[in-house]
């Protein structure tokens, strides 16, 4: 995301557990509140292969963030 932002793209990550309906609902609400719509979704899901792994921490954008159409 740092490279996207450096290139002038206004992007942010959204924490989402696709196995949890409440997480999906919260993610959709966050996108609607912050951006109004979803232009691009990158699904970066994977399997750790039995190795312990910590979930990625994602900070949602601050409220009042200014958005511009791409």
N, CA, C and O atoms as CSV, one atom per row, in Angstrom:
chain,resi,resn,atom,element,x,y,z
A,1,UNK,N,N,0.817,-1.174,0.000
A,1,UNK,CA,C,0.000,0.000,0.000
A,1,UNK,C,C,0.869,1.248,0.000
A,1,UNK,O,O,0.477,2.272,-0.561
A,2,UNK,N,N,2.027,1.182,0.612
A,2,UNK,CA,C,2.913,2.340,0.635
A,2,UNK,C,C,3.272,2.789,-0.782
A,2,UNK,O,O,3.310,3.986,-1.066
A,3,UNK,N,N,3.535,1.832,-1.665
A,3,UNK,CA,C,3.882,2.178,-3.056
A,3,UNK,C,C,2.690,2.797,-3.775
A,3,UNK,O,O,2.856,3.725,-4.567
A,4,UNK,N,N,1.494,2.293,-3.505
A,4,UNK,CA,C,0.304,2.885,-4.113
A,4,UNK,C,C,0.120,4.329,-3.647
A,4,UNK,O,O,-0.128,5.225,-4.454
A,5,UNK,N,N,0.243,4.542,-2.355
A,5,UNK,CA,C,0.077,5.887,-1.818
A,5,UNK,C,C,1.162,6.821,-2.344
A,5,UNK,O,O,0.887,7.983,-2.642
A,6,UNK,N,N,2.394,6.324,-2.460
A,6,UNK,CA,C,3.491,7.129,-2.996
A,6,UNK,C,C,3.218,7.533,-4.442
A,6,UNK,O,O,3.681,8.579,-4.897
A,7,UNK,N,N,2.464,6.703,-5.163
A,7,UNK,CA,C,2.116,6.988,-6.554
A,7,UNK,C,C,0.856,7.853,-6.660
A,7,UNK,O,O,0.382,8.124,-7.763
A,8,UNK,N,N,0.316,8.283,-5.522
A,8,UNK,CA,C,-0.860,9.146,-5.536
A,8,UNK,C,C,-2.185,8.426,-5.480
A,8,UNK,O,O,-3.234,9.058,-5.608
A,9,UNK,N,N,-2.164,7.112,-5.288
A,9,UNK,CA,C,-3.404,6.342,-5.199
A,9,UNK,C,C,-3.884,6.371,-3.754
A,9,UNK,O,O,-3.107,6.115,-2.834
A,10,UNK,N,N,-5.140,6.679,-3.555
A,10,UNK,CA,C,-5.719,6.726,-2.216
A,10,UNK,C,C,-6.263,5.340,-1.888
A,10,UNK,O,O,-7.384,5.009,-2.274
A,11,UNK,N,N,-5.489,4.535,-1.186
A,11,UNK,CA,C,-5.854,3.149,-0.897
A,11,UNK,C,C,-5.765,2.890,0.606
A,11,UNK,O,O,-5.023,3.565,1.320
A,12,UNK,N,N,-6.525,1.913,1.071
A,12,UNK,CA,C,-6.424,1.489,2.466
A,12,UNK,C,C,-6.803,0.020,2.575
A,12,UNK,O,O,-7.541,-0.512,1.746
A,13,UNK,N,N,-6.286,-0.619,3.607
A,13,UNK,CA,C,-6.587,-2.024,3.861
A,13,UNK,C,C,-7.813,-2.162,4.747
A,13,UNK,O,O,-8.128,-1.282,5.548
A,14,UNK,N,N,-8.490,-3.277,4.585
A,14,UNK,CA,C,-9.687,-3.559,5.382
A,14,UNK,C,C,-9.525,-4.945,5.993
A,14,UNK,O,O,-9.418,-5.931,5.264
A,15,UNK,N,N,-9.507,-5.033,7.337
A,15,UNK,CA,C,-9.427,-6.362,7.950
A,15,UNK,C,C,-10.709,-7.142,7.666
A,15,UNK,O,O,-11.810,-6.602,7.773
A,16,UNK,N,N,-10.555,-8.421,7.303
A,16,UNK,CA,C,-11.727,-9.203,6.926
A,16,UNK,C,C,-11.449,-10.686,7.115
A,16,UNK,O,O,-10.454,-11.209,6.614
A,17,UNK,N,N,-12.329,-11.356,7.835
A,17,UNK,CA,C,-12.291,-12.811,7.975
A,17,UNK,C,C,-13.498,-13.350,7.220
A,17,UNK,O,O,-14.629,-13.237,7.691
A,18,UNK,N,N,-13.260,-13.936,6.051
A,18,UNK,CA,C,-14.369,-14.380,5.207
A,18,UNK,C,C,-15.171,-15.523,5.823
A,18,UNK,O,O,-16.239,-15.866,5.316
A,19,UNK,N,N,-14.678,-16.116,6.901
A,19,UNK,CA,C,-15.410,-17.187,7.576
A,19,UNK,C,C,-16.326,-16.657,8.666
A,19,UNK,O,O,-17.010,-17.432,9.334
A,20,UNK,N,N,-16.345,-15.327,8.855
A,20,UNK,CA,C,-17.113,-14.710,9.942
A,20,UNK,C,C,-18.073,-13.674,9.349
A,20,UNK,O,O,-17.643,-12.635,8.849
A,21,UNK,N,N,-19.378,-13.968,9.409
A,21,UNK,CA,C,-20.377,-13.059,8.835
A,21,UNK,C,C,-20.288,-11.653,9.419
A,21,UNK,O,O,-20.461,-10.674,8.693
A,22,UNK,N,N,-20.024,-11.540,10.703
A,22,UNK,CA,C,-19.923,-10.219,11.336
A,22,UNK,C,C,-18.731,-9.447,10.782
A,22,UNK,O,O,-18.808,-8.231,10.609
A,23,UNK,N,N,-17.634,-10.138,10.503
A,23,UNK,CA,C,-16.459,-9.497,9.932
A,23,UNK,C,C,-16.739,-8.998,8.515
A,23,UNK,O,O,-16.311,-7.905,8.144
A,24,UNK,N,N,-17.448,-9.788,7.734
A,24,UNK,CA,C,-17.805,-9.392,6.366
A,24,UNK,C,C,-18.707,-8.166,6.405
A,24,UNK,O,O,-18.507,-7.224,5.638
A,25,UNK,N,N,-19.687,-8.170,7.283
A,25,UNK,CA,C,-20.604,-7.036,7.427
A,25,UNK,C,C,-19.849,-5.781,7.849
A,25,UNK,O,O,-20.080,-4.701,7.307
A,26,UNK,N,N,-18.946,-5.926,8.818
A,26,UNK,CA,C,-18.162,-4.783,9.296
A,26,UNK,C,C,-17.255,-4.239,8.191
A,26,UNK,O,O,-17.091,-3.025,8.071
A,27,UNK,N,N,-16.675,-5.109,7.397
A,27,UNK,CA,C,-15.808,-4.673,6.301
A,27,UNK,C,C,-16.614,-3.907,5.254
A,27,UNK,O,O,-16.172,-2.862,4.775
A,28,UNK,N,N,-17.770,-4.410,4.903
A,28,UNK,CA,C,-18.627,-3.723,3.928
A,28,UNK,C,C,-19.044,-2.352,4.454
A,28,UNK,O,O,-19.056,-1.374,3.707
A,29,UNK,N,N,-19.380,-2.282,5.727
A,29,UNK,CA,C,-19.778,-1.013,6.339
A,29,UNK,C,C,-18.614,-0.023,6.315
A,29,UNK,O,O,-18.803,1.153,6.002
A,30,UNK,N,N,-17.410,-0.498,6.647
A,30,UNK,CA,C,-16.230,0.365,6.657
A,30,UNK,C,C,-15.956,0.936,5.262
A,30,UNK,O,O,-15.688,2.129,5.117
A,31,UNK,N,N,-16.023,0.088,4.249
A,31,UNK,CA,C,-15.788,0.552,2.874
A,31,UNK,C,C,-16.838,1.588,2.475
A,31,UNK,O,O,-16.504,2.624,1.900
A,32,UNK,N,N,-18.099,1.310,2.776
A,32,UNK,CA,C,-19.158,2.254,2.416
A,32,UNK,C,C,-18.989,3.582,3.141
A,32,UNK,O,O,-19.158,4.641,2.536
A,33,UNK,N,N,-18.657,3.541,4.432
A,33,UNK,CA,C,-18.496,4.773,5.212
A,33,UNK,C,C,-17.286,5.583,4.748
A,33,UNK,O,O,-17.360,6.809,4.657
A,34,UNK,N,N,-16.187,4.916,4.457
A,34,UNK,CA,C,-14.945,5.611,4.148
A,34,UNK,C,C,-14.816,5.989,2.676
A,34,UNK,O,O,-14.251,7.034,2.353
A,35,UNK,N,N,-15.333,5.150,1.782
A,35,UNK,CA,C,-15.103,5.381,0.354
A,35,UNK,C,C,-16.389,5.565,-0.441
A,35,UNK,O,O,-16.361,6.114,-1.542
A,36,UNK,N,N,-17.511,5.115,0.103
A,36,UNK,CA,C,-18.768,5.218,-0.625
A,36,UNK,C,C,-19.004,4.076,-1.595
A,36,UNK,O,O,-20.151,3.741,-1.893
A,37,UNK,N,N,-17.929,3.475,-2.092
A,37,UNK,CA,C,-18.053,2.347,-3.020
A,37,UNK,C,C,-16.721,1.592,-3.041
A,37,UNK,O,O,-15.713,2.058,-2.511
A,38,UNK,N,N,-16.747,0.436,-3.657
A,38,UNK,CA,C,-15.550,-0.390,-3.790
A,38,UNK,C,C,-15.139,-0.421,-5.254
A,38,UNK,O,O,-15.885,-0.908,-6.103
A,39,UNK,N,N,-13.951,0.099,-5.549
A,39,UNK,CA,C,-13.457,0.117,-6.925
A,39,UNK,C,C,-12.604,-1.110,-7.230
A,39,UNK,O,O,-12.713,-1.689,-8.311
A,40,UNK,N,N,-11.755,-1.509,-6.283
A,40,UNK,CA,C,-10.842,-2.639,-6.497
A,40,UNK,C,C,-10.768,-3.448,-5.210
A,40,UNK,O,O,-10.656,-2.891,-4.117
A,41,UNK,N,N,-10.832,-4.767,-5.351
A,41,UNK,CA,C,-10.673,-5.662,-4.207
A,41,UNK,C,C,-9.529,-6.619,-4.512
A,41,UNK,O,O,-9.554,-7.327,-5.518
A,42,UNK,N,N,-8.530,-6.635,-3.641
A,42,UNK,CA,C,-7.435,-7.594,-3.755
A,42,UNK,C,C,-7.609,-8.589,-2.626
A,42,UNK,O,O,-7.445,-8.245,-1.455
A,43,UNK,N,N,-7.941,-9.825,-2.976
A,43,UNK,CA,C,-8.133,-10.872,-1.990
A,43,UNK,C,C,-6.799,-11.572,-1.784
A,43,UNK,O,O,-6.344,-12.328,-2.642
A,44,UNK,N,N,-6.180,-11.316,-0.647
A,44,UNK,CA,C,-4.867,-11.865,-0.354
A,44,UNK,C,C,-5.013,-12.935,0.727
A,44,UNK,O,O,-4.468,-12.800,1.822
A,45,UNK,N,N,-5.742,-13.984,0.414
A,45,UNK,CA,C,-5.957,-15.071,1.361
A,45,UNK,C,C,-4.960,-16.188,1.075
A,45,UNK,O,O,-4.567,-16.407,-0.070
A,46,UNK,N,N,-4.567,-16.876,2.108
A,46,UNK,CA,C,-3.642,-17.982,1.920
A,46,UNK,C,C,-3.733,-18.968,3.058
A,46,UNK,O,O,-4.437,-18.737,4.041
A,47,UNK,N,N,-3.030,-20.051,2.924
A,47,UNK,CA,C,-2.986,-21.091,3.944
A,47,UNK,C,C,-1.552,-21.181,4.446
A,47,UNK,O,O,-0.612,-21.243,3.653
A,48,UNK,N,N,-1.390,-21.187,5.754
A,48,UNK,CA,C,-0.053,-21.188,6.343
A,48,UNK,C,C,0.606,-22.566,6.298
A,48,UNK,O,O,1.775,-22.687,6.663
A,49,UNK,N,N,-0.087,-23.581,5.874
A,49,UNK,CA,C,0.503,-24.911,5.799
A,49,UNK,C,C,0.810,-25.519,7.153
A,49,UNK,O,O,1.774,-26.273,7.291
A,50,UNK,N,N,0.002,-25.201,8.153
A,50,UNK,CA,C,0.188,-25.765,9.485
A,50,UNK,C,C,1.197,-25.024,10.340
A,50,UNK,O,O,1.414,-25.379,11.498
A,51,UNK,N,N,1.811,-24.001,9.777
A,51,UNK,CA,C,2.784,-23.212,10.542
A,51,UNK,C,C,2.052,-22.090,11.270
A,51,UNK,O,O,1.152,-21.474,10.700
A,52,UNK,N,N,2.426,-21.811,12.533
A,52,UNK,CA,C,1.769,-20.719,13.261
A,52,UNK,C,C,1.988,-19.389,12.537
A,52,UNK,O,O,3.062,-19.132,11.994
A,53,UNK,N,N,0.963,-18.564,12.541
A,53,UNK,CA,C,1.054,-17.285,11.840
A,53,UNK,C,C,0.174,-16.269,12.545
A,53,UNK,O,O,-0.955,-16.574,12.930
A,54,UNK,N,N,0.692,-15.062,12.711
A,54,UNK,CA,C,-0.081,-13.981,13.302
A,54,UNK,C,C,-0.861,-13.270,12.201
A,54,UNK,O,O,-0.335,-13.079,11.105
A,55,UNK,N,N,-2.101,-12.875,12.470
A,55,UNK,CA,C,-2.862,-12.153,11.449
A,55,UNK,C,C,-2.226,-10.791,11.167
A,55,UNK,O,O,-1.600,-10.193,12.043
A,56,UNK,N,N,-2.392,-10.318,9.954
A,56,UNK,CA,C,-1.902,-8.999,9.577
A,56,UNK,C,C,-2.707,-7.940,10.299
A,56,UNK,O,O,-3.928,-8.052,10.412
A,57,UNK,N,N,-2.049,-6.934,10.778
A,57,UNK,CA,C,-2.737,-5.818,11.411
A,57,UNK,C,C,-2.949,-4.732,10.372
A,57,UNK,O,O,-2.006,-4.335,9.687
A,58,UNK,N,N,-4.171,-4.251,10.247
A,58,UNK,CA,C,-4.509,-3.231,9.275
A,58,UNK,C,C,-5.190,-2.087,10.007
A,58,UNK,O,O,-6.138,-2.300,10.763
A,59,UNK,N,N,-4.707,-0.881,9.783
A,59,UNK,CA,C,-5.344,0.290,10.362
A,59,UNK,C,C,-6.297,0.888,9.338
A,59,UNK,O,O,-5.862,1.277,8.254
A,60,UNK,N,N,-7.590,0.972,9.656
A,60,UNK,CA,C,-8.513,1.598,8.714
A,60,UNK,C,C,-8.171,3.078,8.586
A,60,UNK,O,O,-7.496,3.629,9.456
A,61,UNK,N,N,-8.623,3.729,7.522
A,61,UNK,CA,C,-8.314,5.143,7.329
A,61,UNK,C,C,-8.983,5.998,8.393
A,61,UNK,O,O,-10.016,5.615,8.942
A,62,UNK,N,N,-8.399,7.154,8.686
A,62,UNK,CA,C,-9.041,8.040,9.668
A,62,UNK,C,C,-10.352,8.583,9.118
A,62,UNK,O,O,-10.537,8.691,7.906
A,63,UNK,N,N,-11.257,8.921,10.028
A,63,UNK,CA,C,-12.546,9.494,9.605
A,63,UNK,C,C,-12.314,10.821,8.911
A,63,UNK,O,O,-11.366,11.545,9.216
A,64,UNK,N,N,-13.184,11.123,7.989
A,64,UNK,CA,C,-13.079,12.388,7.279
A,64,UNK,C,C,-12.027,12.396,6.188
A,64,UNK,O,O,-11.701,13.453,5.648
A,65,UNK,N,N,-11.502,11.250,5.863
A,65,UNK,CA,C,-10.481,11.155,4.810
A,65,UNK,C,C,-11.053,11.651,3.493
A,65,UNK,O,O,-12.213,11.385,3.178
A,66,UNK,N,N,-10.260,12.359,2.736
A,66,UNK,CA,C,-10.756,12.856,1.466
A,66,UNK,C,C,-10.486,11.829,0.375
A,66,UNK,O,O,-9.378,11.308,0.252
A,67,UNK,N,N,-11.502,11.552,-0.400
A,67,UNK,CA,C,-11.411,10.565,-1.472
A,67,UNK,C,C,-11.563,11.265,-2.798
A,67,UNK,O,O,-12.276,12.262,-2.912
A,68,UNK,N,N,-10.891,10.740,-3.796
A,68,UNK,CA,C,-11.050,11.279,-5.139
A,68,UNK,C,C,-11.282,10.125,-6.098
A,68,UNK,O,O,-10.721,9.045,-5.912
A,69,UNK,N,N,-12.101,10.337,-7.119
A,69,UNK,CA,C,-12.324,9.251,-8.079
A,69,UNK,C,C,-11.047,8.945,-8.844
A,69,UNK,O,O,-10.215,9.825,-9.067
A,70,UNK,N,N,-10.905,7.692,-9.242
A,70,UNK,CA,C,-9.735,7.284,-10.019
A,70,UNK,C,C,-10.100,7.216,-11.477
A,70,UNK,O,O,-9.255,6.890,-12.311
